[in-house]
């Protein structure tokens, strides 16, 4: 699999990385199946695994899956949500969270430690000063680097407008941006990607298929269901599906290849939880970037809805109950 340099880290990472959000027993992934999926990913050239304490028991499941692996790979996890009750300004509590991550993952160090969602006030109130974006977490990251427990630091965010301001501090090595760079959502192009590039940061895109909303065609719901879809978004989906039929490229493959068509992006993460899903995503990425004429047509479709409508749920709940607009936790069952 093709590899790219992850910004100023100098790490040579595969175009496709393993995301751990769905490698959990919460969604029914058995440990042995997770192990097979991870090992198959490594066989296919994937060399990066990402997880987080907030992904249920993903760290523990991945610790089992990664145990005994001899191939070289990079591993990242995040700060956020642990220990409970979570206080993002408790430096000792944050250190305990890192120690717990290392225990569960069966590692003695991490390649990258991300601050999870530093860009959403009210989710985790990381900063003592929202102008300078300073908080105890910065002091801890410096200490962990000096101790050799982590190699690099990162920001894992979802907002298109607050995240760039934190990126602009120049304190961090990698940005993982999710839910705002895909076939139909392009908000990250306004400031996240340009600012990260100015800072020399490695850029990782999460949720290239919008947690399933772009994994397949939901024809019936686009025609007459999903009342939370705005009329422009519904028309946008219709045109995207028609374009998929015209060019004969499956929607999921189109979505994966779109992201890697941007040379500024080092890697995209797949939420694959089985060998079959790993193989399908790897096969899509192996086909390489999309031709310019297809990218131009996709841009025309994306331009139909340049900004996410307020009423739209953060995660599109096709075939799931609609919980209302706003954060991801309210858009899923």
Secondary structure as UniProt FT lines:
FT   STRAND          3..5
FT   HELIX           7..9
FT   STRAND          12..14
FT   STRAND          16..19
FT   TURN            21..22
FT   HELIX           25..27
FT   HELIX           31..43
FT   TURN            44..45
FT   STRAND          48..50
FT   TURN            53..54
FT   TURN            56..57
FT   HELIX           58..66
FT   TURN            67..68
FT   STRAND          74..79
FT   TURN            88..89
FT   HELIX           91..105
FT   STRAND          110..116
FT   TURN            117..119
FT   TURN            121..123
FT   TURN            130..133
FT   HELIX           136..146
FT   TURN            147..148
FT   STRAND          150..157
FT   HELIX           163..167
FT   TURN            168..169
FT   STRAND          174..178
FT   HELIX           187..189
FT   TURN            190..191
FT   HELIX           192..198
FT   TURN            199..200
FT   STRAND          202..206
FT   TURN            208..209
FT   HELIX           210..212
FT   TURN            213..215
FT   HELIX           219..224
FT   TURN            227..228
FT   HELIX           231..247
FT   HELIX           251..260
FT   TURN            263..264
FT   STRAND          267..270
FT   HELIX           275..286
FT   HELIX           292..302
FT   HELIX           303..305
FT   TURN            310..311
FT   TURN            318..319
FT   HELIX           328..330
//
